Amino acid sequence: MKNRLIVALDTDDGEDIDWLSGTLIELVPWVKIGFQAFSTLGTESFPWFSGRGHLIFLDLKFHDIPNTVARDVGTMTRHGANMINMHASGGVEMMQAARISADDAAYEADIPKPTLLGVTILTSIDEEGFQTHFGSERQLTEQVVYLAKQAKEAGLDGVVASPLEIEPIRKACGDKFLIVTPGIRPKWAEVGDQKRITTPAEAIDRGADYIVVGRPIIEAEDPLEAAEKIINEMKGA
């Protein structure tokens, strides 16, 4: 189960990231690098993380014209990102261009292809907010499934979606399509700004391939203990 937990290093404090990485490496290989951490560390940190044994989920949520996203995803592939995401709402053409660029970059560098994910609907948005602000005739879950199907059509490996949409995505896209779920809150953690959430065990039980956890671990008094508790919860699914 430890290989299915991704710890979100959502801070721009380089010393904290160093300490968290060193503390967690024996237990959790996957780390998520978002804008906060990336703004401090940049791509120069990728060999450092890899050297420690970490796998890197680069969470920059690319969303631009196909040529721009293809260029950026190819660049991050060459730098050694193991998992890269982009907004599925950017469209099939954008995601296809990213897939081709990532594959070409990996081939040229003689490294494994990165896992590419399409971001569906953020977990901070609930049904009421979606209906109020998105102007869609679909329900929120229908939109998530629609975006997941587009990501699969474009050749992406999976999606980022809340654990509440795992079952309909599985039905639409199959068992081999990866589902990475943020919006994970253990019963002992504060919910914060997340709205579509489950516990770690519930997410695994529903069929998540990976779960992403940030604040309940990195803001804990003992991050290693918090990570161990979450992994034990996952094992109990």
N, C-alpha and C positions, 0 to 999 in steps of 0.2 A: 504493500500500500504506500510505502514511502515514495516510491517512484511515480505515484499518481497525485502527489501533493506538490503544488507549485507555490512557493512563498513569494509574495509580492513585496519587493524591497522599495516601497513607496516613500522614499525620503531623499532629500538632496544633500544629506550629511554624509560625506565620504567616510568619516571615521566610524559612524554608525553602520554603514554598509559593510565596511571591512570587518567590524566586530560581529555583525549578524552572520555574514558569510562564513567566517571562521568558526562561529559557534554552531551553525546548523549543518555544515557540510557533511559530517559523518552520518547525519540522519536524513537530510533532504537534499537530493541532487539538483532539483529544478529551482531556479530563481526567475522571477519576472522583473524585467527592467522597463519601467515606464518613463514618462517624460521627466519626472523629478530626478530620478537616478541618472538618466541618460544625460541630462543637462550638466550634471556634475562630472560624470565619468567618461562619457563619450565612447567611441568604439575602441579606444585604446585599452579599455578595461576588459574587453572580451577575452583576449589571451590569458589575462590574469584570472578571470573566473574559470575558464577552461582548465588552466593549470592547477587550480585547486580541486577540480573534479566536478564543477558545476555545469549544468546544461542551461542555456539561456533562452528564455521566452522574451523576445523583444516586443513590448506592448506599446507601439507608437501609433497604432490604428491609422495606417496610411489611407488617405482619401483624396484623390486628385485625378487629373486626366490620366488615361492609361500610360502614356509615355513617361510621365513623371513617377508614377507609382512603380512601373517596371524598373526604371533606373534605380530608385531608392531601395526596392526589395533586392535587386541584384547586388547593389553595394553592400547591404547588410548581410547578404548570404556570403559574400567574399570575406567579410570581416568575421564570420563564424557564428552568426545567430542560428540557433537550432530550431526555433519556432518563431514565426513572424505573423502578425495579424494586420488586417486592413478592413475597412468598413465595407460590408457586402452591399450596402446601398450605393456604392460607387459603380455598380453594374457589372454584368458578365464580361464585357470587353476589358474593363480595367483589371478584373481578377485573372482573366486569361493571360493578359500581358504580364502580370506579376508572376504567374506560374512559369511561363516560358523563360522569363528573365532569371528567375531563381534556379531553374533547372540548368540553363546555360552556364550561369555563374558557378554552380556547383561542379559541373562537368569540367569546366576550364581550370578550376582550382583543385580538382581531384578530391573533393570532399563530399560527404553525404548531402543529399538534397534536404533543405529545411522543411519542416512541417508548416504549411500555410493555412491560416484560419481566416474565415470571414466573421466579422463582428456583426451580430444581428441587432437586437434592441438592448440598450444599456439597462443594467439591473436597477438603476435608480428611477426608472420609469415604470409606473403601474398602468393598469388599464384605463383609469380615469385620465391620467396625464396623456396617455397615448391618444385617446379619443379627442381630447381637448386641443392638442397642439400639433398633431401630425396630419390631420385632414385626410385620413385614409378610410375607405369603406370597409376595410378588413378589421377584425378584432386583433388584439395584440399578438396572441398566439398564432393566428393565421399569417400575420406579417412575418413573424419569426420563421415559420416553416417556409414561407415563400422565399425569403432571403437565403435560407439554408439550401433549398433546392437550386437556387441560382449559383450559390457557391460550389455545390457539387457539379453542376453543369460546366462551370468554368475550370474544373480540375483541381480545386482546392481540396485539402485533406479533411477539413472539418470546419466547425464554427465555434464561436464563443457565444454562449446563450445561458440564460438563467436555468437553474435546475428544474424549474417548473415546466419548461418546454421540452425536456429530454424525450419523453415518450412520443409526442407527435413528430419530433424530428427523426427519431429512430424509425418510426412507421413510414415516413416519407423518403428517408435517405439511406436506410439500411444499417446493419450492425457494424460495418467497417468504417463508417463515417464518424470521425472523431468529434466528440462534444466536450468542450472545455468550459467549466462552469465557475464563474465568479458568483458573488451573492451568497457566499457561504458564511454562516454564522453559527458557531457552537452555542449550545443553550446557555453557556456561562458567559457569553460575550455580548457586548452592546451591539444593537442593530446599526446604529449610525444612519447614514443617508441611503442605505440599501432598502429596497422595497420588495423585490421578487426574490425571496431567499428561502433556503432550507438549511438544516444542519449538515455536517459532513456525512454522517451515516445515511441520511435521507437522499442526498445527492448520489452517493455510490449505489444505494439500493435502487434508485430510479434508472441508473445506467450511465452515469458520468464516467468518461475516460480519465479526466483530470479535474481536480478542483483547485481553485485559486484562493488563497487566504492571505490577507495582508495584516490589517490592524490587530486582530486577535492574537497574532504571533509577535509582530515586530514592536507592538506597544505593551506587551506583557512584561511583568517584572522579570520573568524567566522565560525567554523565547523558546529555549530548547524544551522546557517542560510543556509549554503550550503546544508546540509542534507534536510532541509525543502524545499528548492527550487527544489531539485531532486525529493522528494516525490510528490510535486505539479505537476512536469512535468509528473511523472508516472500516477498520477490521471487524467491527461489530455489526456491519450492515448485512 
